[in-house]
């Protein structure tokens, strides 16, 4: 647990019981009705995309692996085929709320398979590729730090990044527990490459996860279940869709919120 000056340490990482009604200070847009959460035996239903995002895009052309034909007059050269180009500073900018996590996650595996060390400068993000280097600016005091993305989260509404203890100390947000921040990807894989889905539920009961999957499968496809081995037990996360763009996943997230009354989190598919 965190100190009494900040929020409970596990809150930033776990899929908390939520439903689509306004939240208070620890939420984002929505919260789940407590009676429904109790009936689902601590099942966490749904998730997110409620932080404010600002994107600026450029069209970087990486150095070619081999000589390219000269472009026609007035025509820009095309990047070589193969792997997507790496990101460039200023290509991805995101504003929102940061939190931090330490115990009980310290010493356990992160989503990319590493052992989490809260004294390293790392962070969890729902959609940025593993290995992304992100500059984090505390908008309250202007302090900055740089972190490497090696985990997934936070699964709490209105949070955009979960920092390690050392990173949180660097921008003086350990005591408050959260802070408004600006994220800028400064190096790493392209944030636009990959596939994305919408997470609509996280359960401690596999039966409840399967029931939700079967129900949604009559209207959406694909609907899958991803397991998460947390320090306190196994979670079953229900995810809908598989999109080649994050924008496509956000559109589905809005539809699921409007039609199914879910709170949703757009997530990168790492499988």
ZADO-1210 file (C-alpha; in nm, 4 decimals, padded with zeros to 6 digits):
<atoms>
<atom x="00.0000" y="00.0000" z="00.0000" code="UNK" pos="1"/>
<atom x="00.1105" y="00.3581" z="-00.0536" code="UNK" pos="2"/>
<atom x="00.1479" y="00.6116" z="00.2217" code="UNK" pos="3"/>
<atom x="-00.1615" y="00.7900" z="00.3441" code="UNK" pos="4"/>
<atom x="-00.0688" y="01.0942" z="00.1379" code="UNK" pos="5"/>
<atom x="-00.1364" y="00.9153" z="-00.1913" code="UNK" pos="6"/>
<atom x="-00.3979" y="00.6763" z="-00.3290" code="UNK" pos="7"/>
<atom x="-00.3761" y="00.3013" z="-00.2594" code="UNK" pos="8"/>
<atom x="-00.0819" y="00.1611" z="-00.4526" code="UNK" pos="9"/>
<atom x="-00.2735" y="-00.1125" z="-00.6319" code="UNK" pos="10"/>
<atom x="-00.5448" y="00.1219" z="-00.7589" code="UNK" pos="11"/>
<atom x="-00.3396" y="00.2422" z="-01.0499" code="UNK" pos="12"/>
<atom x="-00.2825" y="-00.1051" z="-01.1875" code="UNK" pos="13"/>
<atom x="-00.5956" y="-00.3078" z="-01.1210" code="UNK" pos="14"/>
<atom x="-00.9166" y="-00.3085" z="-01.3183" code="UNK" pos="15"/>
<atom x="-01.1356" y="-00.1612" z="-01.0474" code="UNK" pos="16"/>
<atom x="-01.5121" y="-00.2248" z="-01.0330" code="UNK" pos="17"/>
<atom x="-01.6551" y="00.0486" z="-01.2538" code="UNK" pos="18"/>
<atom x="-01.9760" y="00.1424" z="-01.4352" code="UNK" pos="19"/>
<atom x="-02.0820" y="00.4352" z="-01.6459" code="UNK" pos="20"/>
<atom x="-02.1731" y="00.7051" z="-01.3933" code="UNK" pos="21"/>
<atom x="-01.9619" y="01.0105" z="-01.3011" code="UNK" pos="22"/>
<atom x="-01.6643" y="00.9416" z="-01.0763" code="UNK" pos="23"/>
<atom x="-01.5008" y="01.1426" z="-00.7995" code="UNK" pos="24"/>
<atom x="-01.1367" y="01.2308" z="-00.7503" code="UNK" pos="25"/>
<atom x="-00.9929" y="00.8842" z="-00.8215" code="UNK" pos="26"/>
<atom x="-01.1992" y="00.8150" z="-01.1292" code="UNK" pos="27"/>
<atom x="-01.2224" y="00.9560" z="-01.4799" code="UNK" pos="28"/>
<atom x="-01.5520" y="00.9667" z="-01.6601" code="UNK" pos="29"/>
<atom x="-01.7305" y="00.6706" z="-01.5149" code="UNK" pos="30"/>
<atom x="-01.7791" y="00.4386" z="-01.2156" code="UNK" pos="31"/>
<atom x="-01.9609" y="00.1079" z="-01.1792" code="UNK" pos="32"/>
<atom x="-02.2658" y="00.0681" z="-00.9559" code="UNK" pos="33"/>
<atom x="-02.1413" y="-00.0979" z="-00.6371" code="UNK" pos="34"/>
<atom x="-02.4333" y="-00.3401" z="-00.6078" code="UNK" pos="35"/>
<atom x="-02.3621" y="-00.4731" z="-00.9561" code="UNK" pos="36"/>
<atom x="-01.9935" y="-00.5121" z="-00.8651" code="UNK" pos="37"/>
<atom x="-02.0852" y="-00.7120" z="-00.5539" code="UNK" pos="38"/>
<atom x="-02.3178" y="-00.9327" z="-00.7547" code="UNK" pos="39"/>
<atom x="-02.0317" y="-01.0093" z="-00.9921" code="UNK" pos="40"/>
<atom x="-01.8145" y="-01.1140" z="-00.6955" code="UNK" pos="41"/>
<atom x="-01.5502" y="-00.8461" z="-00.7229" code="UNK" pos="42"/>
<atom x="-01.5472" y="-00.8623" z="-01.1015" code="UNK" pos="43"/>
<atom x="-01.4219" y="-00.5404" z="-01.2484" code="UNK" pos="44"/>
<atom x="-01.6321" y="-00.4366" z="-01.5378" code="UNK" pos="45"/>
<atom x="-01.4794" y="-00.2237" z="-01.7948" code="UNK" pos="46"/>
<atom x="-01.2498" y="00.0355" z="-01.8601" code="UNK" pos="47"/>
<atom x="-01.1566" y="00.3660" z="-02.0197" code="UNK" pos="48"/>
<atom x="-01.0219" y="00.5978" z="-02.2865" code="UNK" pos="49"/>
<atom x="-01.1347" y="00.8990" z="-02.0879" code="UNK" pos="50"/>
<atom x="-00.8140" y="01.0961" z="-02.0612" code="UNK" pos="51"/>
<atom x="-00.7585" y="01.3965" z="-02.2812" code="UNK" pos="52"/>
<atom x="-00.5383" y="01.3092" z="-02.5753" code="UNK" pos="53"/>
<atom x="-00.3642" y="01.5502" z="-02.8064" code="UNK" pos="54"/>
<atom x="-00.1828" y="01.4145" z="-03.1074" code="UNK" pos="55"/>
<atom x="00.0366" y="01.5888" z="-03.3581" code="UNK" pos="56"/>
<atom x="00.1543" y="01.3883" z="-03.6530" code="UNK" pos="57"/>
<atom x="00.4432" y="01.4198" z="-03.8904" code="UNK" pos="58"/>
<atom x="00.5444" y="01.2094" z="-04.1867" code="UNK" pos="59"/>
<atom x="00.9020" y="01.1091" z="-04.1056" code="UNK" pos="60"/>
<atom x="01.0964" y="00.9185" z="-04.3688" code="UNK" pos="61"/>
<atom x="01.3588" y="00.6925" z="-04.2068" code="UNK" pos="62"/>
<atom x="01.7021" y="00.6497" z="-04.3628" code="UNK" pos="63"/>
<atom x="01.6649" y="00.3883" z="-04.6374" code="UNK" pos="64"/>
<atom x="01.8211" y="00.0487" z="-04.5917" code="UNK" pos="65"/>
<atom x="01.9256" y="00.0557" z="-04.9560" code="UNK" pos="66"/>
<atom x="01.9364" y="00.3237" z="-05.2274" code="UNK" pos="67"/>
<atom x="01.5936" y="00.4318" z="-05.3468" code="UNK" pos="68"/>
<atom x="01.4996" y="00.5465" z="-05.6967" code="UNK" pos="69"/>
<atom x="01.4981" y="00.9216" z="-05.7376" code="UNK" pos="70"/>
<atom x="01.1428" y="01.0594" z="-05.7018" code="UNK" pos="71"/>
<atom x="00.9710" y="01.2274" z="-05.9902" code="UNK" pos="72"/>
<atom x="00.9796" y="01.6090" z="-05.9910" code="UNK" pos="73"/>
<atom x="00.7442" y="01.7429" z="-05.7244" code="UNK" pos="74"/>
<atom x="00.6916" y="01.3996" z="-05.5666" code="UNK" pos="75"/>
<atom x="00.8125" y="01.3200" z="-05.2143" code="UNK" pos="76"/>
<atom x="01.0195" y="01.0038" z="-05.1719" code="UNK" pos="77"/>
<atom x="00.8456" y="00.7025" z="-05.0169" code="UNK" pos="78"/>
<atom x="00.9837" y="00.5135" z="-04.7176" code="UNK" pos="79"/>
<atom x="01.1136" y="00.1634" z="-04.7868" code="UNK" pos="80"/>
<atom x="00.8825" y="-00.1312" z="-04.7347" code="UNK" pos="81"/>
<atom x="00.9135" y="-00.3523" z="-04.4279" code="UNK" pos="82"/>
<atom x="00.9070" y="-00.2456" z="-04.0643" code="UNK" pos="83"/>
<atom x="00.7195" y="00.0783" z="-03.9813" code="UNK" pos="84"/>
<atom x="00.9344" y="00.3871" z="-03.9285" code="UNK" pos="85"/>
<atom x="01.0376" y="00.4736" z="-03.5727" code="UNK" pos="86"/>
<atom x="00.8722" y="00.7621" z="-03.3985" code="UNK" pos="87"/>
<atom x="01.0214" y="01.1109" z="-03.3939" code="UNK" pos="88"/>
<atom x="00.9979" y="01.3732" z="-03.1166" code="UNK" pos="89"/>
<atom x="00.6699" y="01.5614" z="-03.1379" code="UNK" pos="90"/>
<atom x="00.4881" y="01.2890" z="-03.3321" code="UNK" pos="91"/>
<atom x="00.2905" y="01.1728" z="-03.0276" code="UNK" pos="92"/>
<atom x="00.1825" y="01.4061" z="-02.7477" code="UNK" pos="93"/>
<atom x="-00.0738" y="01.3173" z="-02.4804" code="UNK" pos="94"/>
<atom x="-00.2122" y="01.5087" z="-02.1834" code="UNK" pos="95"/>
<atom x="-00.3724" y="01.3445" z="-01.8814" code="UNK" pos="96"/>
<atom x="-00.3188" y="01.2276" z="-01.5258" code="UNK" pos="97"/>
<atom x="-00.0190" y="01.0222" z="-01.4129" code="UNK" pos="98"/>
<atom x="-00.0088" y="00.7891" z="-01.1153" code="UNK" pos="99"/>
<atom x="00.2712" y="00.5690" z="-00.9787" code="UNK" pos="100"/>
<atom x="00.3075" y="00.2143" z="-00.8502" code="UNK" pos="101"/>
<atom x="00.5519" y="00.0248" z="-00.6295" code="UNK" pos="102"/>
<atom x="00.4522" y="-00.2490" z="-00.3852" code="UNK" pos="103"/>
<atom x="00.3029" y="-00.5086" z="-00.4271" code="UNK" pos="104"/>
<atom x="00.4097" y="-00.5023" z="-00.7934" code="UNK" pos="105"/>
<atom x="00.7798" y="-00.4569" z="-00.7260" code="UNK" pos="106"/>
<atom x="00.9630" y="-00.7798" z="-00.8050" code="UNK" pos="107"/>
<atom x="00.6816" y="-00.9213" z="-01.0201" code="UNK" pos="108"/>
<atom x="00.6781" y="-00.9565" z="-01.3971" code="UNK" pos="109"/>
<atom x="00.5658" y="-00.6669" z="-01.6122" code="UNK" pos="110"/>
<atom x="00.3534" y="-00.7128" z="-01.9228" code="UNK" pos="111"/>
<atom x="00.6620" y="-00.7451" z="-02.1449" code="UNK" pos="112"/>
<atom x="00.8105" y="-01.0173" z="-01.9233" code="UNK" pos="113"/>
<atom x="01.0655" y="-00.8100" z="-01.7326" code="UNK" pos="114"/>
<atom x="01.0868" y="-00.8122" z="-01.3538" code="UNK" pos="115"/>
<atom x="00.9481" y="-00.4818" z="-01.2306" code="UNK" pos="116"/>
<atom x="01.2018" y="-00.2693" z="-01.0418" code="UNK" pos="117"/>
<atom x="01.0386" y="00.0397" z="-00.8987" code="UNK" pos="118"/>
<atom x="01.3819" y="00.2048" z="-00.8686" code="UNK" pos="119"/>
<atom x="01.4310" y="00.2065" z="-01.2468" code="UNK" pos="120"/>
<atom x="01.2863" y="00.4741" z="-01.4750" code="UNK" pos="121"/>
<atom x="01.0056" y="00.2752" z="-01.6371" code="UNK" pos="122"/>
<atom x="00.6311" y="00.3120" z="-01.6787" code="UNK" pos="123"/>
<atom x="00.3076" y="00.1425" z="-01.7813" code="UNK" pos="124"/>
<atom x="00.0943" y="00.2710" z="-02.0691" code="UNK" pos="125"/>
<atom x="-00.2108" y="00.1140" z="-02.2335" code="UNK" pos="126"/>
<atom x="-00.1246" y="00.1713" z="-02.5997" code="UNK" pos="127"/>
<atom x="00.2361" y="00.2818" z="-02.6536" code="UNK" pos="128"/>
<atom x="00.4700" y="00.0094" z="-02.7823" code="UNK" pos="129"/>
<atom x="00.7093" y="-00.1562" z="-02.5410" code="UNK" pos="130"/>
<atom x="01.0480" y="00.0127" z="-02.5571" code="UNK" pos="131"/>
<atom x="00.9073" y="00.3597" z="-02.6219" code="UNK" pos="132"/>
<atom x="01.1041" y="00.6347" z="-02.4472" code="UNK" pos="133"/>
<atom x="00.8648" y="00.8959" z="-02.3117" code="UNK" pos="134"/>
<atom x="00.9355" y="01.2390" z="-02.1697" code="UNK" pos="135"/>
<atom x="00.6949" y="01.3089" z="-01.8827" code="UNK" pos="136"/>
<atom x="00.6357" y="01.6689" z="-01.7749" code="UNK" pos="137"/>
<atom x="00.4578" y="01.7473" z="-01.4489" code="UNK" pos="138"/>
<atom x="00.2287" y="02.0344" z="-01.5513" code="UNK" pos="139"/>
<atom x="00.2068" y="02.1570" z="-01.1918" code="UNK" pos="140"/>
<atom x="00.5769" y="02.2271" z="-01.1452" code="UNK" pos="141"/>
<atom x="00.7426" y="02.1862" z="-01.4874" code="UNK" pos="142"/>
<atom x="00.9700" y="01.9027" z="-01.3733" code="UNK" pos="143"/>
<atom x="01.0521" y="01.6396" z="-01.6348" code="UNK" pos="144"/>
<atom x="01.1746" y="01.2812" z="-01.6461" code="UNK" pos="145"/>
<atom x="01.2190" y="01.0164" z="-01.9136" code="UNK" pos="146"/>
<atom x="01.0885" y="00.6627" z="-01.8835" code="UNK" pos="147"/>
<atom x="01.0839" y="00.3425" z="-02.0876" code="UNK" pos="148"/>
<atom x="00.7490" y="00.1698" z="-02.1427" code="UNK" pos="149"/>
<atom x="00.7646" y="-00.1927" z="-02.0235" code="UNK" pos="150"/>
<atom x="00.4192" y="-00.2533" z="-01.8733" code="UNK" pos="151"/>
<atom x="00.0464" y="-00.2094" z="-01.9409" code="UNK" pos="152"/>
<atom x="-00.1860" y="00.0167" z="-01.7438" code="UNK" pos="153"/>
<atom x="-00.3102" y="00.2084" z="-01.5616" code="UNK" pos="154"/>
<atom x="-00.6588" y="00.0547" z="-01.5707" code="UNK" pos="155"/>
<atom x="-00.8208" y="00.3412" z="-01.3855" code="UNK" pos="156"/>
<atom x="-01.0305" y="00.5994" z="-01.5664" code="UNK" pos="157"/>
<atom x="-00.8680" y="00.9329" z="-01.6498" code="UNK" pos="158"/>
<atom x="-00.5133" y="00.8012" z="-01.5984" code="UNK" pos="159"/>
<atom x="-00.2726" y="00.7947" z="-01.8928" code="UNK" pos="160"/>
<atom x="00.0495" y="00.6556" z="-01.7424" code="UNK" pos="161"/>
<atom x="00.1677" y="00.4669" z="-01.4354" code="UNK" pos="162"/>
<atom x="00.5195" y="00.5696" z="-01.3326" code="UNK" pos="163"/>
<atom x="00.7769" y="00.3786" z="-01.1322" code="UNK" pos="164"/>
<atom x="00.8648" y="00.5111" z="-00.7887" code="UNK" pos="165"/>
<atom x="01.1915" y="00.6674" z="-00.9103" code="UNK" pos="166"/>
<atom x="01.0194" y="00.8417" z="-01.2003" code="UNK" pos="167"/>
<atom x="00.7471" y="00.9738" z="-00.9693" code="UNK" pos="168"/>
<atom x="01.0107" y="01.1037" z="-00.7287" code="UNK" pos="169"/>
<atom x="01.1876" y="01.2822" z="-01.0134" code="UNK" pos="170"/>
<atom x="00.8809" y="01.4968" z="-01.0876" code="UNK" pos="171"/>
<atom x="00.7735" y="01.5271" z="-00.7210" code="UNK" pos="172"/>
<atom x="00.4392" y="01.3475" z="-00.7409" code="UNK" pos="173"/>
<atom x="00.4912" y="01.0657" z="-00.4882" code="UNK" pos="174"/>
<atom x="00.3145" y="01.2493" z="-00.2061" code="UNK" pos="175"/>
<atom x="00.0081" y="01.3619" z="-00.4030" code="UNK" pos="176"/>
<atom x="-00.0078" y="01.0217" z="-00.5754" code="UNK" pos="177"/>
<atom x="-00.1197" y="01.1731" z="-00.9061" code="UNK" pos="178"/>
<atom x="-00.0368" y="01.4767" z="-01.1188" code="UNK" pos="179"/>
<atom x="-00.1454" y="01.6315" z="-01.4493" code="UNK" pos="180"/>
<atom x="00.1225" y="01.5513" z="-01.7051" code="UNK" pos="181"/>
<atom x="00.2178" y="01.5847" z="-02.0692" code="UNK" pos="182"/>
<atom x="00.3667" y="01.2821" z="-02.2434" code="UNK" pos="183"/>
<atom x="00.5913" y="01.3107" z="-02.5469" code="UNK" pos="184"/>
<atom x="00.7390" y="01.0055" z="-02.7175" code="UNK" pos="185"/>
<atom x="01.0994" y="01.0918" z="-02.8013" code="UNK" pos="186"/>
<atom x="01.2180" y="00.7590" z="-02.9436" code="UNK" pos="187"/>
<atom x="01.1143" y="00.4012" z="-03.0027" code="UNK" pos="188"/>
<atom x="00.8759" y="00.2127" z="-03.2316" code="UNK" pos="189"/>
<atom x="00.6002" y="00.4000" z="-03.4101" code="UNK" pos="190"/>
<atom x="00.2948" y="00.4465" z="-03.1839" code="UNK" pos="191"/>
<atom x="00.0740" y="00.4054" z="-03.4909" code="UNK" pos="192"/>
<atom x="00.1932" y="00.0546" z="-03.5785" code="UNK" pos="193"/>
<atom x="00.0226" y="-00.2545" z="-03.4358" code="UNK" pos="194"/>
<atom x="-00.3284" y="-00.3616" z="-03.3427" code="UNK" pos="195"/>
<atom x="-00.5712" y="-00.2265" z="-03.0834" code="UNK" pos="196"/>
<atom x="-00.8799" y="-00.3498" z="-02.9005" code="UNK" pos="197"/>
<atom x="-01.1317" y="-00.2270" z="-02.6436" code="UNK" pos="198"/>
<atom x="-01.1225" y="-00.3755" z="-02.2947" code="UNK" pos="199"/>
<atom x="-01.4713" y="-00.3937" z="-02.1424" code="UNK" pos="200"/>
<atom x="-01.4289" y="-00.6086" z="-01.8355" code="UNK" pos="201"/>
<atom x="-01.1806" y="-00.7599" z="-01.5917" code="UNK" pos="202"/>
<atom x="-01.2890" y="-01.0490" z="-01.3723" code="UNK" pos="203"/>
<atom x="-01.1489" y="-01.2670" z="-01.0975" code="UNK" pos="204"/>
<atom x="-01.4028" y="-01.5280" z="-01.2106" code="UNK" pos="205"/>
<atom x="-01.3344" y="-01.6998" z="-01.5424" code="UNK" pos="206"/>
<atom x="-01.7015" y="-01.7996" z="-01.5634" code="UNK" pos="207"/>
<atom x="-01.8141" y="-01.4378" z="-01.5483" code="UNK" pos="208"/>
<atom x="-01.5607" y="-01.3399" z="-01.8148" code="UNK" pos="209"/>
<atom x="-01.6834" y="-01.6178" z="-02.0429" code="UNK" pos="210"/>
<atom x="-02.0441" y="-01.5155" z="-01.9860" code="UNK" pos="211"/>
<atom x="-01.9704" y="-01.1571" z="-02.0931" code="UNK" pos="212"/>
<atom x="-01.7687" y="-01.2784" z="-02.3927" code="UNK" pos="213"/>
<atom x="-02.0526" y="-01.5039" z="-02.5089" code="UNK" pos="214"/>
<atom x="-02.3066" y="-01.2261" z="-02.4682" code="UNK" pos="215"/>
<atom x="-02.1030" y="-00.9725" z="-02.6660" code="UNK" pos="216"/>
<atom x="-02.0127" y="-01.2251" z="-02.9365" code="UNK" pos="217"/>
<atom x="-02.3707" y="-01.2105" z="-03.0636" code="UNK" pos="218"/>
<atom x="-02.3130" y="-00.8454" z="-03.1643" code="UNK" pos="219"/>
<atom x="-01.9360" y="-00.7921" z="-03.1964" code="UNK" pos="220"/>
<atom x="-01.6386" y="-00.9838" z="-03.3285" code="UNK" pos="221"/>
<atom x="-01.3851" y="-01.0837" z="-03.2262" code="UNK" pos="222"/>
<atom x="-01.4363" y="-01.0978" z="-02.8492" code="UNK" pos="223"/>
<atom x="-01.1432" y="-01.2486" z="-02.6600" code="UNK" pos="224"/>
<atom x="-01.0264" y="-01.3140" z="-02.3051" code="UNK" pos="225"/>
<atom x="-00.6716" y="-01.2248" z="-02.1985" code="UNK" pos="226"/>
<atom x="-00.5352" y="-01.3432" z="-01.8646" code="UNK" pos="227"/>
<atom x="-00.3333" y="-01.1231" z="-01.6312" code="UNK" pos="228"/>
<atom x="-00.1390" y="-01.2820" z="-01.3453" code="UNK" pos="229"/>
<atom x="-00.1372" y="-01.0016" z="-01.0887" code="UNK" pos="230"/>
<atom x="00.0402" y="-01.0093" z="-00.7512" code="UNK" pos="231"/>
<atom x="-00.2981" y="-01.0747" z="-00.5872" code="UNK" pos="232"/>
<atom x="-00.4357" y="-01.3319" z="-00.8291" code="UNK" pos="233"/>
<atom x="-00.5391" y="-01.4082" z="-01.1837" code="UNK" pos="234"/>
<atom x="-00.7635" y="-01.1676" z="-01.3767" code="UNK" pos="235"/>
<atom x="-00.9597" y="-01.2443" z="-01.6933" code="UNK" pos="236"/>
<atom x="-00.9825" y="-00.9403" z="-01.9222" code="UNK" pos="237"/>
<atom x="-01.2534" y="-00.9272" z="-02.1882" code="UNK" pos="238"/>
<atom x="-01.1559" y="-00.7421" z="-02.5062" code="UNK" pos="239"/>
<atom x="-01.3542" y="-00.6544" z="-02.8156" code="UNK" pos="240"/>
<atom x="-01.2273" y="-00.5935" z="-03.1693" code="UNK" pos="241"/>
<atom x="-00.8918" y="-00.5934" z="-03.3451" code="UNK" pos="242"/>
<atom x="-00.8090" y="-00.2701" z="-03.5257" code="UNK" pos="243"/>
<atom x="-00.4989" y="-00.1619" z="-03.7204" code="UNK" pos="244"/>
<atom x="-00.5453" y="00.1940" z="-03.5878" code="UNK" pos="245"/>
<atom x="-00.6054" y="00.3355" z="-03.2429" code="UNK" pos="246"/>
<atom x="-00.8736" y="00.5658" z="-03.3877" code="UNK" pos="247"/>
<atom x="-01.0749" y="00.2620" z="-03.4992" code="UNK" pos="248"/>
<atom x="-01.0633" y="00.1196" z="-03.1480" code="UNK" pos="249"/>
<atom x="-01.1736" y="00.4524" z="-03.0006" code="UNK" pos="250"/>
<atom x="-01.4748" y="00.4558" z="-03.2324" code="UNK" pos="251"/>
<atom x="-01.5766" y="00.1112" z="-03.1085" code="UNK" pos="252"/>
<atom x="-01.5189" y="00.2244" z="-02.7504" code="UNK" pos="253"/>
<atom x="-01.7715" y="00.5030" z="-02.8020" code="UNK" pos="254"/>
<atom x="-02.0211" y="00.2587" z="-02.9510" code="UNK" pos="255"/>
<atom x="-01.9808" y="00.0157" z="-02.6610" code="UNK" pos="256"/>
<atom x="-02.0336" y="00.2981" z="-02.4153" code="UNK" pos="257"/>
<atom x="-02.3446" y="00.4263" z="-02.5935" code="UNK" pos="258"/>
<atom x="-02.5046" y="00.0883" z="-02.6674" code="UNK" pos="259"/>
<atom x="-02.3851" y="-00.1346" z="-02.3835" code="UNK" pos="260"/>
<atom x="-02.3297" y="00.1187" z="-02.1039" code="UNK" pos="261"/>
<atom x="-01.9694" y="00.0120" z="-02.0603" code="UNK" pos="262"/>
<atom x="-01.6761" y="00.2188" z="-01.9505" code="UNK" pos="263"/>
<atom x="-01.3938" y="00.1247" z="-02.1855" code="UNK" pos="264"/>
<atom x="-01.0147" y="00.1170" z="-02.2179" code="UNK" pos="265"/>
<atom x="-00.8456" y="00.1140" z="-02.5570" code="UNK" pos="266"/>
<atom x="-00.5450" y="-00.1194" z="-02.5328" code="UNK" pos="267"/>
<atom x="-00.2626" y="-00.2319" z="-02.7579" code="UNK" pos="268"/>
<atom x="-00.2656" y="-00.6013" z="-02.8449" code="UNK" pos="269"/>
<atom x="00.0792" y="-00.7376" z="-02.7629" code="UNK" pos="270"/>
<atom x="00.0147" y="-01.0975" z="-02.8735" code="UNK" pos="271"/>
</atoms>
